[in-house]
Amino acid sequence: MNIVNREPILEGWSSDKKYCITDEKGARFLLRISDITQYDTKQSEFMMMQRVAALGIPMCLPIEFGICEEGVYSIQSWIDGESAENLIPLLPSNEQYEFGFEAGRILHKIHSISAPASQEDWAVRFNRKIDIKIKKYDECPIKYPKGKAFIDYINSNRHLLNGRPQVYQHGDFHIGNMMVDRNGDLCIIDFNRNDYGDPWEEFNRIVWCVQKSPLFATGMVNGYFGSDVPMDFWKLLALYISSNTLSSVYWAIPFGESEVKTMLNQAEEVLTWYADMSNPIPTWYLHERDINSFE
């Protein structure tokens, strides 16, 4: 590919260097460059994106992978459109819900890729994560006013991790990693945190969706399950969100006071949704009668 222009992209938390590149024909692409030490990880990521794309998922398509002077690179298709997190909250209620429903259907299809048989047992792996997070939270100088509610809920529901299946995960599936293209279709971007794990754990970022659009978040759950949502899903989701929330406060400290405040506010919001972790069905979830009111 003959690149005639390269413009840096500064958005996002990834350590990758990202650019919008243009070839001699005027076509645009996404270029991601990582440190050469990430070669094996990035090669695996690229190959898994090829498998996901083969399912017909609307996404940034993997085009080219290799080594350059700056490290290891991948070239992906450029999605011409708008950020979903900026656009969707401005849409009519029924359209917000429909985009969420589509996101849930897309995620269900992504999860059709099974994890390798060699994958470590989920309960063993995630309980280890939980133990580390609780320890770090206990050692953290900043605490949530009702942080014990998260720990108590986690410890009371660890048994739900036993026997959970494992699949391929996008790794960071939420409205901030989606776009709406010029045809009005929802597209998925940023697979750089891809992993294997419990498919229901993939919903742990739904907090970000709720804060942008509870209608989108509700649609995402219903789209995934076909509107028949099992109670064990809600119980496990509350566990995964509790685990994430615990680790968020000490994660935020290096990024400064503003980020810490964001996480403190988010924890307070989560506790409100779950009535201090006493009800596993969050208040943001709209039931069928509410959805029918705006159809």
Salt bridges, closest charged atoms under 4 A:
ASP16 OD2 - ARG32 NE 3.08
ASP16 OD2 - LYS42 NZ 2.99
GLU45 OE1 - LYS42 NZ 3.14
GLU70 OE2 - ARG6 NH1 3.09
ASP80 OD1 - ARG28 NH2 3.43
ASP80 OD1 - ARG182 NH2 3.56
GLU102 OE1 - ARG105 NH1 3.63
GLU120 OE1 - ARG128 NH2 2.81
ASP131 OD1 - ARG158 NH2 2.86
GLU139 OE2 - LYS135 NZ 2.68
ASP152 OD2 - LYS148 NZ 2.76
ASP172 OD1 - HIS174 NE2 3.39
ASP172 OD2 - ARG193 NH1 3.68
ASP172 OD1 - ARG205 NE 3.01
ASP190 OD1 - ARG32 NH1 2.65
ASP195 OD2 - ARG125 NH2 2.72
ASP198 OD1 - ARG164 NH2 2.79
GLU202 OE2 - HIS111 NE2 3.23
ASP276 OD2 - LYS146 NZ 3.15
